Amino acid sequence: MSENHLSPRPVTGFMLAAFTIFIWGVTFVCTKSLLNDFSALEILVVRFVLAYVSLWILCPHALHLARKRDELLFFAAGLCGVTVYQFLENAAILFTSASNVSIIVAICPIFTALTAQIFLHEKHITPFFVTGFLIAITGVALVSFNGAAAFHFSPKGDLMALAAAVSWGFYSLFVSKINALGCRNLAATRRIFFYALLCMIPLVLFGALSPEVRENQSFCVIFDAAVNAERFARPINWLNLLFLGVAASALCFAAWNVACRVLGTVRATVGIYLIPVVTIIFAYFVLGEKITLMGTFGAVFTICGLFVSGIERKKRS
């Protein structure tokens, strides 16, 4: 059943994008906390199982596609935007600093614009877009450092974060094509998560059965009843998992897909520049972390870059 007749206004798209950016900005803190008890893969699986169940509760309607081949779009979106992107982002935090990850992942908009220009023939790589990107990424770097000494190059983690950014660019491409189908948004998001969970099964089996990775903090999966009883008995872990699963995944992915449909995928994605700004503000109020002059200038640069990226070239008559 199509949702296009609802025709959400641009302001709705901006509000949904802002909500999503805020929630995603907080997820870095939640993930960092959970990594004390869970591997990156375990967090990923539990998070999206909770998200999938939540979406069935919110929208208990089956999704019927007119063309069977369109299933490939949902499979590709689940693989790129969830399994690959989320796992690489979680794992990267183990091998490099959270600052490095937030800076590198913040370049997602440039990859989204590139995939849209190459595969959808949309003209997004304009002088304004590039200038805004450079201003915003400078701001993101300042925000992420927030008084720290310097960017520390950690090849393994940094390359994982870069691969995650590229993967998100392709996810944005597939979401554009899925939005064009006019499916129920919650049902479409649930179908994406279904394929994402299927793609996680080989990783779970590898993490659970391979002796080489049992001690690896990225891939290991523990089925020991005593260990699981201990870590799942901690309320803070459930709070973080429910936040990541219900709010940051089920609600935010659905909201993000609507924002992309209303604003355009590239236009919505430039909002990702603001995630580190949200993170640093959240850390200030909740964790008591200081915001330095560098962080303040970084926030201003990021917001300015966001506006510059959105300037469109005047069409020649």
N, C-alpha and C positions, 0 to 999 in steps of 0.2 A: 504493500500500500504506500502510495507516495506521500511525502511530507512537503513537497514543494509548494502545495497550495497555501501553506502557512505563511510563506514569504516573509521571513524575519527581517526586520529593519537593520541597517548598518550599525545602529547604536547597540542593538542586541548582540551583534557579532563582536563588537568591541568589549562589551560587558563580559561575555563568555570567555573571550581571549584573556581579559584581565584577570578573571577568576582563576582560569587555568594556570596562567603564569604565576600567580601568587601561590597557589597550592604546590606547583612543581618547584618553586623556589624553596619551599620548606622541606621537600623530600630528601635533599642532600643531608640534612641534619638527622632525619629519621633513619636513612640508610646507614649512615656512619654509626649510629647507635646499635642497629641490628647486627652489624658486622662483628660485633663483640661476641655474639652467640651463634650466628648463622653464616653460612657461606653465601657468596653472591648469587649462586645458582638457587640455593634454597629460598632466599628472599624473593627471587624472581618468580619461582613456581608458586609459592604460597600466596604472594601478592596477586597474581593473576587468576588463581583458582578462586580467591575471595571476590575478585572483580567479576569473573564470569558468573558466579552464583548470584551476586548482587544484581547484575543486569537481567537475569532470568526473573528475579523477584520484581524488579521495576517494570519489566516488559515481558510478560509471560506469553508472547506471541511468536510463532515460528516465522522465519524469514523465507519467503518463496521468491526465487529468481526466475525471470523470464527466460534467460539463457544460461545453460549449465556452464558454459565457458567462463562466465563472470565469476564463478567460484575461484578461479585462478587469481583474480584481483584481491579477494579476501585472504587467500593463502599468502600471497606475496606481501600484503600489508602486515599480516600477523608475523611473518618471518622477519621482515625488515624493521618494522616500527616497534615490535615488542621483544621477540626472542633475541634478535641480534643487537638492537640498540640498547635495550635495558640491561642485558647481560654484560655487554662491553662497558657500559657506563658504570655499573656496579663493580665489575672486576677492576676497572682502571683505577678506582679510588684506592685499591689495595697496593698498587704499584707506583703510584705517584700522588702528589698532594691534591686535596679537593680543589684548591685554587687552580691548579693546572687543568683539571678536568673541566671545571666550570668555564674557563677561558676557551679551551679547545672546542667543547660542545657548543659554545655560543656562536660558532661559525656556521651552524646549521643553515641559517637563512641563505648563505651564499650557495650552498649545495642545492638547496631547494629551488633557488632561482635558476641555477644551471640546468637541473633536470627538467624544469618547466620549459626552459627556452629550447633545450635540445629535443625533448620528446613531445611536448605539447605545442611547440612553436610559439610560445608566448614571449614577448619582448620585455624582460624584466631587468636585464643587465644594462642599466642606464648610467650615465655619469653621476647622477644624484644617488642612485642605489649604491654604487661603488664608494662614493665619498662618504655616504652615511655609514656604510659598513666599516670603513677605516676609522671613522670617528667613534662609532659604537664599540668596536673591538678594542680600541685604546681605552675607552671608559671601562669596559669589562675587565681588562687587565689591571687597571688601577683599583677597581673595586675588589677584585680577587686577591690582590696583594694586600691591600688595606694596611700598609705599614710593614709588611714582610720584606725581607731583604731582596729577594729576586726570584725570577722564574727558574725553577730547577728542572733541567731536562732529564726526564726519566724515560728512555726509549720505549720500554715495554708498555707502561701505563699510558704514556702520551699517544702512542700509536693506536692503542685500543680506543682512546677517546676520539681520535681523528676518524677511525673506522666507524665509530658510533655516529658521528656527525654526517658522514657520507651515507650511512644506512638510513638516517632520518630523511635525507633528501629524497631517497627513493620511496620511502613510506609516504611522504607528502604527495609524490606523483600518483601513487596508487589510490590515496584518499581522494584526490581530485577526480579520478575515474569512477570511484565508488559513489561519490556524491552525485555524479551525473546520472546514476541509475535511479535516483529518487526513492531509495528504500527508507523504511523507518530507521531513524538514527540509532536508537538504543539497540535494536535488533541487529543492525549492520555492525555496530561496535562489538556486540557479543559474538558475532560470527568471526570477526577479526581475532578476538581473543581465543576462540575455539581453535583456530588453526595455529595460533601462537603456542597454545598449550600442547598441541600435537607435535610441533617442532621442538618442544622442550624435552619430549620423552627420550630421544637418543642421548641428550645431554645428561638427563637424570640417571639413565642406565649406566652411562659411562662413569658418572661421578660416584655411583653406588657400588659398582662392580669392579672397577679398575683399581688394583692395589697401588698403582703409581700416584693416584690422585686423592687417596683417602685422607691424606694430611694437607691437601692443597686447599687454601682458604677460598679459592674461586670456584672450584668444581665439585668439592666433596658434598655428598649427600648422606646424612646419617639416619639410619632406621632404628637405632638402638632405643628401646622403649624408655630406659632410665634417663638417658641423656635428653630425649625429647620431652619427657615429663618435667624435667627440671627447667629447661629453657622456655617451654610453653606455659609454665606455671607463673612466669613473671609478668605481671600486669603491663609493665612498660613495653614489653615485646608485643603483646597483643594490641596495645594502643597504637604502636608504630605500624604494625602489620595491617590493622584495620584502616588506618589513615592512608597507607600506601595503596591498599587494595580497593577500598570503597571510594574514598575521596579522590586520590591522585590518579587512579586507573579507571574505574567504572564511570564516575561522574566526569572527570576531566577529559578523558579521551573522547567521550560522547560530546561534551561541550566544545572541545577543540575541533572536532569534525564539523560541527554546525558553524563555528566561527570561520573555518576554512571555506565552507560553502557560501557563506554570506559575504565575507570580505575578500575572498580569493586566497588560495593557499600561500602564495608568496607574501602577500600583504599581512596575513595573520602570523606567519612564521617569524617575521622580523621582531615580533614581540618577545621572542626567546632571548634577545639581548638583555631584557630586563630581569631574567631569572637570577643572575648573581646579585643584582641590586636588592631584590626581595630577600635573598638568602642573608645578606649582610645586615639588613634591617631587622629581620626576624631574629638573627643571632644576637643583635644588640639588646632587644627587648626581652627575649626569653632566656638566652644563655649568658647575658651580661658581657658579651664581647664588645670591645671598643670600636668605634668608627673613627678612623683617623681623617686628617685633612685630605690625604691621598684618596681615601674611599669616597669622601664627599665630592671631590672633583671628578672622580670616576663615574659616580652616579649621574652627575650633570652631563658629562661627555656622552654617556650611554643614551640618556633621554634625547639629547640633541641629535645624536646619530640616528636614532629611531625616527625622528621627524624628518630629517634630511632624506633618509632612505625612502620615505613615503611620497616625496615630491615627484610628480609626474611631469615628463617633458611636454611642452605645449605642442599640440599637433599642428603641422604645417597645413595652411589652407590650400 
